[in-house]
Amino acid sequence: MEILVGIDVGTTTCCALAMNADDGEVLALVSEPNSAAIAPSAAHPRWHELDVGRLGRLVEHLLGHLSEELGPQAREVRGVGVTGQQHGLALLDGRLRPLRAAITWQDERLLERTPDGRGSWLERYVRDVGGPKALWRCGCNPRSGYVGPLLYWLQQHRGLPRDARACFIPDVVVSHLTGVLPVCDATNGGGSALFDIVDGEWAWDAIARLGLAESLFPAVGPSAEPVGALRLELCERTGLPSGVLVGTSLGDNQASYLGSVSRPTEDILINVGTGSQLSLAAERFCRLSDPEIETRALPDGRYLLVCAGLFGGRSYAYLRRFFGEVGSAFFGQKEGPSFEQLNAAAADVAEGCQGVRCEPFFTGLRSQPTLRGAFSGLSPETLTPGHLTRALLEGMAEAFHGFYERMARQVGPRSGLVGAGNGIRRNPLFADILAERFGRPLRIPAQSEAGAWGAAALLGVRLGLLPDCDAIGDLIAYRETMG
């Protein structure tokens, strides 16, 4: 048996799985909360950072636990594919030592105003890089938690040591496992706002206008291409055999797409975790003027139109926290309702919520970070936990459908609907609501961690265990159909 391992460094949870390269069966799966995240401080409430050393130890622990789950089969592991949260920035020196805490995609320091009062640091970045047209082939509009703007902010605040080497957070994991300097791929690079996804190379002209040193940026290689073998000391600590190859990391959105969609030209993918994405594949590069829709690179030469909304599982968690605070403040309850209890209350409310509507943008949109959520249409009879909960779920489904319609006008309609991520997998009511709003069944992949599975499968292509990316889709099984 040829076994492949996939690691997904998520915002909330990190996981590792082992799959049989012959049929895609998941042989073992382990996960843990991402304990490397650093809580924002009172002095910097908009900063979101991550302890790189702690992340490395967490990944080692996951691999050791996975090896224990595999038992004697651990000897058959051929390689490790890596994916994880996109956009955030890590800085290493030439000996792979972290120079500071990594900055995650949730960070909002660039939304703070500049000392001259001429707008935010993000607006200044866009001006200095040459305006939006200078970044057209980058496929995305700059955001606060992206590598390009973050490097610019650090430079303006004298936070870039001479020997600094920038990379993405999943790249740090690859370097930690192999001892090799970071190598970036187009799926991650395209989330930096400084990478030309058409040429597959850093946007050197834009980088020069910003005055950033070329030495900051890592080499570029194919997605999941092996860059080195697992370090011998890690083989000993984790129980994995020597010679296990580790591939270049790829973006979690693209990894999840590879692990979820078997019909790229027919399917819509909705992925809901802490955040959310709606994705449609395109055969050639196209860029919409819509500020919410990005174009990202796929490993097989295609592109992905993506709306990466900031609503998702975190929006549902905000509502749960609100109900918990009500119970604590007025009834002395120590714990709030579970998500299952919220779903049960929402299930008793008819479709349409008797006119109650929710705009689920509690933390804004990427292009409108100051936008906030709202409930409307409330009456004395509908001011209930069930109505509020169902309205939130229907509001997210409505937002997804609106983004799909905007994409379909560019690349054409799609007939299939696939749902991935724990925000759908663990919430059958939301899955039904999505199927109702889109007017078609919702298929859910059988493997529970599509990102880690997709990263492992793509490594299988690079190692010659699978013929091509289309063969990955042939291995995907769907657990159930909703609607």
C-alpha positions as CSV (number, residue, x, y, z in Angstrom):
1,M,0.0,0.0,0.0
2,E,1.2,3.5,-0.8
3,I,0.2,5.9,1.9
4,L,0.2,9.7,1.7
5,V,-0.2,12.2,4.5
6,G,-1.9,15.5,4.4
7,I,-1.6,18.4,6.9
8,D,-3.9,21.3,7.1
9,V,-2.8,24.2,9.3
10,G,-6.2,25.8,9.9
11,T,-7.1,29.0,11.7
12,T,-9.0,27.2,14.4
13,T,-7.9,23.6,14.1
14,C,-4.9,21.8,12.7
15,C,-5.3,18.2,11.3
16,A,-3.3,15.4,9.7
17,L,-4.7,12.5,7.8
18,A,-3.3,9.4,6.1
19,M,-4.9,8.2,2.8
20,N,-4.4,5.2,0.6
21,A,-3.2,6.5,-2.7
22,D,-4.9,3.7,-4.6
23,D,-8.5,4.5,-3.7
24,G,-8.4,7.7,-1.6
25,E,-9.6,5.9,1.6
26,V,-8.7,7.8,4.7
27,L,-6.8,5.4,7.0
28,A,-6.3,7.6,10.0
29,L,-7.2,11.2,11.0
30,V,-6.1,13.3,14.0
31,S,-6.8,16.9,14.8
32,E,-6.1,19.5,17.6
33,P,-7.0,23.1,18.2
34,N,-4.5,25.5,16.8
35,S,-2.9,26.4,20.1
36,A,-0.2,28.5,18.3
37,A,-2.6,31.4,17.8
38,I,-1.8,34.5,20.0
39,A,-4.8,36.3,21.4
40,P,-4.9,40.1,20.5
41,S,-3.6,42.3,23.3
42,A,-5.4,45.3,24.8
43,A,-2.7,47.5,23.3
44,H,-3.3,46.1,19.8
45,P,-6.8,44.6,19.6
46,R,-6.7,44.4,15.8
47,W,-3.5,42.4,15.6
48,H,-3.7,38.7,15.0
49,E,-0.5,36.7,15.3
50,L,0.8,33.2,15.7
51,D,3.7,31.6,17.5
52,V,5.8,29.9,14.8
53,G,7.8,27.7,17.2
54,R,4.7,26.4,18.9
55,L,3.1,25.7,15.5
56,G,6.1,23.5,14.6
57,R,5.8,21.5,17.8
58,L,2.0,21.1,17.2
59,V,2.6,19.7,13.7
60,E,5.2,17.2,15.1
61,H,2.7,16.1,17.7
62,L,0.1,15.6,15.0
63,L,2.4,13.5,12.9
64,G,3.4,11.4,15.9
65,H,-0.2,10.8,16.9
66,L,-1.0,9.9,13.3
67,S,1.8,7.4,13.2
68,E,0.5,5.8,16.3
69,E,-3.0,5.5,14.7
70,L,-1.5,3.9,11.6
71,G,0.6,1.4,13.6
72,P,2.7,-0.9,11.4
73,Q,1.2,0.8,8.3
74,A,3.2,4.0,9.2
75,R,6.2,2.3,7.4
76,E,4.3,2.6,4.1
77,V,4.1,6.5,4.2
78,R,5.7,7.9,1.0
79,G,5.1,11.6,1.4
80,V,3.6,14.6,3.3
81,G,1.5,17.3,1.6
82,V,0.8,20.5,3.4
83,T,-1.8,23.2,3.1
84,G,-3.2,25.8,5.5
85,Q,-4.5,29.3,6.1
86,Q,-3.7,31.6,3.3
87,H,-2.4,35.2,3.1
88,G,-0.7,35.6,6.5
89,L,3.0,36.4,6.7
90,A,5.9,34.6,8.5
91,L,9.5,35.9,8.6
92,L,12.5,33.6,9.0
93,D,16.2,34.2,8.9
94,G,18.7,32.2,6.7
95,R,18.9,29.5,9.4
96,L,15.1,29.1,9.4
97,R,14.7,30.7,12.8
98,P,11.6,32.9,13.2
99,L,12.3,36.6,13.4
100,R,9.0,37.5,14.9
101,A,5.5,36.1,15.4
102,A,3.7,35.3,12.2
103,I,0.8,37.6,11.2
104,T,-2.4,35.8,10.2
105,W,-5.0,36.6,7.5
106,Q,-7.4,38.0,10.2
107,D,-5.0,40.9,11.1
108,E,-6.3,44.4,10.7
109,R,-3.3,46.7,11.5
110,L,-3.3,48.1,7.9
111,L,-6.8,49.5,8.5
112,E,-5.4,51.9,11.1
113,R,-4.9,55.5,9.8
114,T,-1.5,56.7,8.8
115,P,0.2,59.6,10.8
116,D,-0.4,62.1,8.0
117,G,-4.2,61.5,8.2
118,R,-4.5,60.6,4.5
119,G,-6.4,57.4,5.0
120,S,-5.4,54.0,6.1
121,W,-2.1,52.2,5.7
122,L,-3.8,49.9,3.2
123,E,-4.9,52.9,1.1
124,R,-1.4,54.2,1.2
125,Y,-0.1,50.8,0.1
126,V,-2.4,50.8,-3.0
127,R,-1.2,54.3,-3.9
128,D,2.5,53.5,-3.5
129,V,2.3,50.2,-5.5
130,G,0.8,52.1,-8.5
131,G,-2.9,51.8,-8.0
132,P,-5.3,48.9,-8.6
133,K,-4.2,48.5,-12.3
134,A,-0.7,47.6,-11.2
135,L,-2.1,44.5,-9.4
136,W,-4.6,43.4,-12.0
137,R,-2.7,40.2,-12.9
138,C,-2.2,39.4,-9.3
139,G,-5.9,38.3,-9.2
140,C,-6.8,39.9,-5.9
141,N,-7.3,43.2,-4.3
142,P,-4.9,44.0,-1.4
143,R,-6.3,43.3,2.1
144,S,-5.0,44.0,5.5
145,G,-3.8,40.4,6.3
146,Y,-2.0,39.8,2.9
147,V,1.7,39.3,2.6
148,G,2.4,42.4,0.3
149,P,0.6,45.0,2.5
150,L,2.1,43.4,5.7
151,L,5.6,43.6,4.3
152,Y,5.0,47.2,3.3
153,W,3.7,48.0,6.8
154,L,6.7,46.3,8.5
155,Q,9.1,48.2,6.3
156,Q,7.4,51.5,7.2
157,H,7.7,50.6,10.9
158,R,11.3,49.4,10.6
159,G,10.3,45.8,11.2
160,L,12.2,44.0,8.4
161,P,15.7,42.8,9.5
162,R,18.3,42.6,6.7
163,D,18.3,38.8,6.7
164,A,14.5,38.4,6.7
165,R,12.9,35.9,4.4
166,A,9.2,36.2,3.9
167,C,6.9,33.2,3.4
168,F,3.4,32.0,4.1
169,I,2.5,30.2,7.3
170,P,2.1,26.7,5.7
171,D,5.5,27.3,4.1
172,V,7.0,27.5,7.6
173,V,5.6,24.0,8.3
174,V,7.3,22.6,5.2
175,S,10.7,24.3,6.2
176,H,10.3,23.0,9.7
177,L,9.8,19.4,8.5
178,T,12.6,19.4,5.9
179,G,15.1,22.0,7.0
180,V,14.9,23.6,3.5
181,L,14.4,27.3,2.8
182,P,10.8,28.2,1.9
183,V,9.6,27.6,-1.6
184,C,6.3,29.3,-2.6
185,D,3.8,28.1,-5.1
186,A,1.3,30.1,-7.2
187,T,-1.8,29.1,-5.1
188,N,-0.3,30.7,-2.0
189,G,1.6,33.4,-3.9
190,G,-1.6,34.6,-5.5
191,G,-2.9,35.5,-2.1
192,S,-0.2,38.0,-1.4
193,A,-1.3,41.0,-3.6
194,L,2.3,40.9,-5.1
195,F,2.3,37.8,-7.3
196,D,1.5,37.6,-11.0
197,I,-0.6,34.4,-11.3
198,V,-0.5,34.5,-15.1
199,D,3.3,34.4,-15.3
200,G,3.6,32.4,-12.1
201,E,6.2,34.7,-10.7
202,W,6.5,37.6,-8.1
203,A,5.3,41.0,-9.4
204,W,8.8,42.4,-9.5
205,D,7.9,45.8,-10.9
206,A,5.3,46.4,-8.1
207,I,7.8,45.1,-5.5
208,A,10.4,47.6,-6.8
209,R,7.9,50.5,-6.6
210,L,7.4,49.7,-2.9
211,G,11.1,49.6,-2.3
212,L,11.0,46.0,-0.9
213,A,14.2,44.0,-1.3
214,E,14.0,41.1,-3.8
215,S,15.8,38.9,-1.2
216,L,12.7,39.0,0.9
217,F,10.8,36.8,-1.4
218,P,11.1,33.0,-1.7
219,A,11.8,30.9,-4.8
220,V,8.7,29.7,-6.7
221,G,8.0,26.1,-7.5
222,P,5.1,23.9,-8.6
223,S,2.3,23.1,-6.0
224,A,3.1,20.0,-3.9
225,E,6.4,19.5,-5.7
226,P,8.7,17.6,-3.3
227,V,11.3,20.0,-1.8
228,G,13.1,17.7,0.6
229,A,12.8,14.7,2.9
230,L,11.5,14.6,6.5
231,R,14.4,15.5,8.8
232,L,15.8,12.3,10.4
233,E,15.3,13.6,14.0
234,L,11.6,14.2,13.1
235,C,11.4,10.6,11.7
236,E,12.6,9.4,15.1
237,R,10.3,11.6,17.1
238,T,7.2,10.9,15.0
239,G,7.7,7.2,14.1
240,L,7.6,7.9,10.3
241,P,10.2,6.2,8.1
242,S,13.2,7.9,6.6
243,G,13.0,9.1,3.1
244,V,9.4,10.5,3.4
245,L,9.2,13.4,0.9
246,V,7.5,16.7,1.8
247,G,5.9,18.9,-0.9
248,T,5.6,22.6,-1.4
249,S,2.5,23.8,0.4
250,L,-0.6,25.0,-1.4
251,G,-3.4,27.3,-0.5
252,D,-6.2,25.8,1.6
253,N,-9.0,27.0,-0.7
254,Q,-7.4,25.2,-3.7
255,A,-6.5,22.1,-1.7
256,S,-10.1,21.9,-0.5
257,Y,-11.3,22.4,-4.0
258,L,-9.1,19.5,-5.2
259,G,-10.5,17.4,-2.4
260,S,-14.1,18.2,-2.9
261,V,-15.0,18.7,-6.6
262,S,-15.0,15.9,-9.1
263,R,-16.6,17.9,-11.9
264,P,-14.6,21.2,-12.1
265,T,-16.6,22.6,-15.1
266,E,-20.0,21.8,-13.6
267,D,-19.8,22.3,-9.8
268,I,-20.0,25.2,-7.4
269,L,-18.1,24.7,-4.2
270,I,-19.1,26.3,-0.9
271,N,-16.7,25.8,1.9
272,V,-17.6,27.0,5.4
273,G,-15.2,26.8,8.3
274,T,-14.2,29.8,10.5
275,G,-14.6,31.9,7.3
276,S,-16.1,30.8,4.0
277,Q,-15.5,30.6,0.3
278,L,-17.6,30.1,-2.8
279,S,-15.5,28.9,-5.7
280,L,-16.0,28.3,-9.5
281,A,-13.3,27.0,-11.8
282,A,-12.4,28.9,-15.0
283,E,-10.4,27.5,-17.9
284,R,-8.4,30.7,-18.5
285,F,-7.5,33.8,-16.5
286,C,-10.3,36.3,-16.1
287,R,-10.7,39.1,-13.6
288,L,-14.0,40.6,-12.5
289,S,-14.2,44.2,-11.5
290,D,-16.2,43.1,-8.5
291,P,-14.1,43.9,-5.4
292,E,-15.4,40.8,-3.5
293,I,-14.3,38.3,-6.1
294,E,-10.7,37.2,-6.5
295,T,-9.1,35.1,-9.2
296,R,-6.7,32.4,-7.9
297,A,-4.4,29.9,-9.5
298,L,-5.2,26.2,-9.5
299,P,-2.3,23.7,-9.6
300,D,-3.5,22.2,-13.0
301,G,-3.3,25.4,-15.0
302,R,-6.9,26.4,-14.4
303,Y,-8.0,29.4,-12.3
304,L,-10.6,29.7,-9.5
305,L,-13.0,32.6,-9.1
306,V,-13.4,32.9,-5.4
307,C,-15.6,35.0,-3.0
308,A,-13.9,34.7,0.3
309,G,-16.5,36.1,2.7
310,L,-15.7,36.8,6.3
311,F,-19.0,35.4,7.4
312,G,-19.2,31.7,8.1
313,G,-18.7,29.6,11.2
314,R,-17.5,32.6,13.1
315,S,-20.8,34.4,12.4
316,Y,-22.8,31.5,13.9
317,A,-20.4,31.5,16.8
318,Y,-21.1,35.2,17.4
319,L,-24.9,34.5,17.7
320,R,-24.2,31.6,20.0
321,R,-22.1,33.8,22.2
322,F,-24.8,36.4,22.4
323,F,-27.3,33.8,23.6
324,G,-24.8,32.6,26.1
325,E,-24.2,36.1,27.5
326,V,-28.0,36.5,27.9
327,G,-28.1,33.3,29.9
328,S,-25.2,34.4,32.0
329,A,-26.4,38.0,32.6
330,F,-30.0,37.2,33.5
331,F,-30.2,33.5,34.5
332,G,-26.7,32.8,36.0
333,Q,-26.0,30.1,33.4
334,K,-22.3,29.1,33.0
335,E,-22.7,27.7,29.5
336,G,-24.5,29.0,26.5
337,P,-26.6,26.9,24.1
338,S,-24.9,24.3,21.9
339,F,-25.0,24.6,18.1
340,E,-27.2,21.6,18.1
341,Q,-29.7,23.4,20.4
342,L,-29.6,26.4,18.1
343,N,-30.2,24.2,15.1
344,A,-33.2,22.6,16.8
345,A,-34.7,26.0,17.6
346,A,-34.2,27.1,14.0
347,A,-35.7,23.9,12.5
348,D,-39.0,24.8,14.2
349,V,-39.2,28.0,12.1
350,A,-40.6,27.9,8.6
351,E,-38.6,28.8,5.5
352,G,-38.5,32.5,5.1
353,C,-38.6,33.2,8.9
354,Q,-41.9,35.0,8.6
355,G,-40.1,38.0,7.0
356,V,-37.1,38.2,9.4
357,R,-33.9,38.9,7.4
358,C,-30.2,38.9,8.4
359,E,-27.2,40.4,6.8
360,P,-24.4,38.2,8.4
361,F,-21.5,40.6,7.8
362,F,-20.6,41.1,11.5
363,T,-17.0,41.7,10.7
364,G,-17.5,43.3,7.3
365,L,-16.5,42.2,3.9
366,R,-13.0,42.3,2.5
367,S,-13.7,45.3,0.4
368,Q,-15.9,46.9,3.1
369,P,-14.2,46.1,6.4
370,T,-16.4,48.6,8.3
371,L,-19.6,47.0,7.2
372,R,-21.6,45.4,10.0
373,G,-24.4,42.9,10.3
374,A,-28.1,43.6,10.8
375,F,-31.4,41.8,11.5
376,S,-34.6,43.3,10.0
377,G,-38.3,42.5,9.7
378,L,-38.6,41.6,13.4
379,S,-42.0,41.6,15.1
380,P,-43.0,40.7,18.6
381,E,-43.9,37.2,17.4
382,T,-40.6,36.6,15.6
383,L,-38.2,38.0,18.2
384,T,-37.2,34.5,19.2
385,P,-34.0,32.5,19.2
386,G,-35.3,30.2,16.5
387,H,-36.1,33.1,14.1
388,L,-32.8,34.8,14.7
389,T,-30.9,31.6,14.2
390,R,-32.7,30.6,11.0
391,A,-32.5,34.1,9.7
392,L,-28.7,34.0,10.1
393,L,-28.4,30.7,8.2
394,E,-30.7,31.9,5.5
395,G,-28.8,35.2,5.3
396,M,-25.5,33.3,4.7
397,A,-27.2,31.2,2.0
398,E,-28.6,34.3,0.3
399,A,-25.1,35.9,0.3
400,F,-23.6,32.9,-1.2
401,H,-26.2,32.7,-3.9
402,G,-25.7,36.4,-4.7
403,F,-22.0,35.9,-5.2
404,Y,-22.6,32.9,-7.4
405,E,-24.9,34.9,-9.7
406,R,-22.2,37.6,-10.0
407,M,-19.6,34.9,-11.0
408,A,-21.9,33.0,-13.3
409,R,-22.4,36.1,-15.4
410,Q,-18.7,35.9,-16.3
411,V,-18.1,32.1,-16.6
412,G,-21.5,30.7,-17.1
413,P,-24.0,28.8,-14.8
414,R,-23.1,25.6,-13.1
415,S,-25.5,22.6,-12.5
416,G,-23.9,21.0,-9.4
417,L,-23.4,22.1,-5.8
418,V,-20.8,20.7,-3.4
419,G,-20.5,21.7,0.3
420,A,-17.3,21.3,2.3
421,G,-16.0,22.3,5.7
422,N,-17.3,21.7,9.2
423,G,-19.7,24.6,9.0
424,I,-21.7,22.5,6.5
425,R,-20.7,19.0,7.4
426,R,-21.8,19.4,11.0
427,N,-24.9,21.4,10.3
428,P,-27.4,19.5,8.3
429,L,-30.0,22.3,8.7
430,F,-27.6,24.7,7.0
431,A,-26.9,22.2,4.2
432,D,-30.7,21.9,3.6
433,I,-31.0,25.7,3.5
434,L,-28.2,26.0,1.0
435,A,-29.8,23.3,-1.2
436,E,-33.2,25.1,-1.1
437,R,-31.7,28.5,-2.0
438,F,-29.7,27.1,-4.9
439,G,-32.5,24.9,-6.1
440,R,-30.3,21.8,-6.5
441,P,-29.0,18.9,-4.3
442,L,-25.9,19.5,-2.2
443,R,-23.2,16.8,-2.3
444,I,-20.8,16.5,0.7
445,P,-17.5,14.7,0.2
446,A,-17.1,11.5,2.2
447,Q,-13.7,12.6,3.6
448,S,-14.1,15.1,6.4
449,E,-11.0,17.1,5.9
450,A,-11.0,18.0,2.2
451,G,-8.0,20.4,2.4
452,A,-5.6,17.9,4.0
453,W,-7.0,15.2,1.6
454,G,-6.5,17.4,-1.4
455,A,-2.9,18.3,-0.4
456,A,-2.1,14.6,0.0
457,A,-3.7,13.6,-3.3
458,L,-1.8,16.4,-5.2
459,L,1.5,15.1,-3.7
460,G,0.5,11.7,-5.1
461,V,0.3,13.2,-8.6
462,R,3.8,14.7,-8.1
463,L,5.2,11.4,-6.9
464,G,3.6,9.5,-9.9
465,L,1.2,7.6,-7.8
466,L,-1.7,9.3,-9.6
467,P,-1.6,10.2,-13.3
468,D,-2.9,13.8,-13.1
469,C,-5.2,16.2,-11.3
470,D,-8.3,14.8,-13.0
471,A,-7.5,11.4,-11.4
472,I,-7.9,13.1,-8.0
473,G,-11.6,13.8,-8.8
474,D,-12.1,10.1,-9.6
475,L,-11.2,9.2,-6.0
476,I,-13.8,11.5,-4.4
477,A,-16.8,9.8,-2.9
478,Y,-19.8,11.8,-1.6
479,R,-21.3,10.8,1.7
480,E,-24.8,12.1,1.2
481,T,-27.0,14.4,-0.8
482,M,-29.1,17.1,0.8
483,G,-32.2,18.8,-0.5
